[in-house]
Amino acid sequence: MMRSLYSGVSGMQNHQTRMDVIGNNISNVNTTGFKRGRVNFQDLLSQQMSGAAKPTDELGGVNPKEVGLGMNIASIDTIHTQGSLQTTGVQTDVAIQGNGFFTMKAGEKSFYTRAGTFGLDNEGTLVNPANGMRVQGWMAQDVDGQLILNTSSQPEDLIIPVGSKIEARATTSVNYACNLDKRLPEIAEGASQADTMRATWETDFKVYDSFGQEHTLNVSFTRVPGTNNDWQATVNVNPEDAEAGATRVGVNTTDGTGNSFIVRFDNNGTLEGATDTAGNVSPDVGQVVIQTSFNVPGADPDETGAPTRQTFDINLGEIGSVRNTITQFSEKSSTKAYEQDGFTMGYLENFKIDQSGIVTGVYSNGANRTLGQMALATFANQGGLEKAGENTYAQSNNSGIANIGVSGVAGKGKLIAGALEMSNVDLTEQFTDMIITQRGFQASSKTIQTSDTMLDTILNLKR
């Protein structure tokens, strides 16, 4: 009789624990990145009244007789299913779609979270503004003028220095992809200026010196008289001020003697090569590069007293190609230079985060620069993580060691900026579990009440 009392007690106690977990789930239904808990029950020890017997020649086998002694909690699991994503429009909000956790630091302690409600502190560090934990990742390093992300190194604090300056950069390369209309007429001897202009295709593009000063790159193309596929290109930097420009060009060399060159096309209209006034000829295959130099206004002269010159490449494209290459087809002459890599000094005005977690700075001069990349952590057993409060988890003995890397690699999910992952709590499921838990608790209490009534009946037998 006493066994049923204790069985009822274990049922009430453990259903209370299940109700505690359900209550916590419901209270966190709107908590960003929250993962719901689930309680699993198992039966407790059983008292064996008689053991099992195997069959004999005369009798069959006999099953054991056992009385259960109640129930116990087998586990309280954290269910790491994907929560729905909600768009916020806040550039520092980031959601993970798929596996992985953001890596956070509080001093030397590491924490992990699915809640991407981030912001910047007064030093530009990307943090959780609720507790100041710092988001971990990799900062881009300047190696020989190239920004490199070394994601194999140890993660560090991500710093986005809004308002910082970016130095001016001189133009080193200008890419052309225009089409020269084969139908343009040749220039006859003694042609008027108007006729000359009608037979010439002229392009202007902006380039920059090392001070960030803007210059106009003018290239005009005119068909060479007596030829079908040859054009003379004349290059001038700052054509309105010839002395300031003093432009010189050379095919794959800086030793140009003039500011013009001949560009040749084949009978298919594709680029065939180029020759400068010094007789330098481009290779038969590969890119056709015209090295251009000009005087930099406002710069001190060199040791010999000569003006300081700047050199950049005019890339006409690849021989025999059409894509991003200058061509000659019977179609209206079109476009001009489409890309150059110089810019003026600028200030970091904004930033954006892509699906790989790469943080790109947007500067006032129109330049974009990679600033860093966010780190993601995965675990062999994410259910083994310990909850550390404030939407964070800590590594445990059964979670495995954090595998830290970049988005999309080794099973890690992708990042979505301007969105947050909501709680994965389903209220319909929780309310249903609440009813079942309530009924289980009530039934266990009835077991105690009934056992008490039976004990009372036994005590009254003597009366």
NORTA-V868880 format. One line per field, one symbol per residue. ss: DSSP state (A for helix, B for strand, O for the rest). phi: phi as a letter, one per 30 degrees, with the letter a starting at -180 (. if undefined). psi: psi as a letter, one per 20 degrees, with the letter a starting at -180 (. if undefined). A space follows every 10 residues. Layout:
ss: ???
phi: ???
psi: ???
This chain:
ss: OAAAAAAAAA AAAAAAAAAA AAAAAAAOOO OOOOOOBBBB BBBOOBBBBB OOBOOOOOOO OBOOBBBBOO BBBBBBBBOO OOOOBBBOOO OOBBBBBOBO BBBBBBOOBB BBBOOOBOBB OOOOBBBOOO OOOBBBBBBO BBBOOBBBOO OOOOOBBOBO OOOOBBOOBO OOBBBBOOBO OOOOOOOOOO OOAAAAAAOB BBBBBBBBOO OOOBBBBBBB BBBOOOOOOB BBBBBBBOOO OAAAAOOBBB BOOOOOOBOB BBBBBOOOOO BBBBBBOOOO BOOOOOBBBB BBBBBOOOOO OOOOOOOOBB BBBBBBBBOO OOOOOOBOOO OOOBOOBBBB OOBOOBBBBB BBBOOOOBBB BBBOOOOBBB BBBBOBBBOO OAAAOBBBBO OBBBOOOOOO OOBBBOOOOO OBOBBBBOBB BOOOOOAAAA AAAAAAAAAA AAAAAAAAAA AAAAAAAAAA AAO
phi: .ddddddddd dddddddddd dddddddcdc ddidcdcbcc cbdddcdcda ddbddcdcbd dbddcbcdcj bbddabcccc ddddcbdcid dcdbcccjdk bdcbbbicdc bbbcdcdcac ddciddbddd bidcdcabdd cdbhicdccc dddddbdcbc dejdccddbd dcabccadcc ddddddcddi ddddddddcc ccbbacbbcd diddbcccbc cbddeibcbc bccccbchdd bedddhdbbb dhaccdcbcb acccbddcic dclabcddjd cdddbjdccc dcbadcdicd ddddidddcc cbcccdjcei ccdhbdbbbd beebhbdcab ccaddbcdca abbcdcidcc dccdcidcbd clbdcbcbbd bddddcdcih icbbdbdcdi ddccaceich iddccbdibb dddcdcdedd dddddddedd dddddddddd dddddddddd ddd
psi: hhghghghgh ggghhgghhg gghhghhkhj ppjqpqqppp qqqaqppphq rqprqahhqr qpqqoqpqka rrpgqoqpol qprqppphip hippqpobqr qqpqpncipp rqqioknrrp aijjporoih ijqppqbpqp poolipopon iirpqrpppn mpiqqpqqpq pipppqkrpp oiipqqoqpj qrhghghhjp opqqqprqai ijqpqpoppp pppppjrhjp qppppppmhi nhhhglpqqq okqjkqiakr rppqqaiijr phaqprijjp qqrhrbqopo ppqrpopiqq rahijqqpqp prpooiappi rhplqprnrm qppqabpipq jrrrqrqohr rqpaijjpop pprijiqppp hapqqqprqh nhijqppjrk krqqqrhjhr qpoparqjpl jqarqoqkrq prqjpohggg hghggggghg gghhhhgggg hgghhhgghi hh.
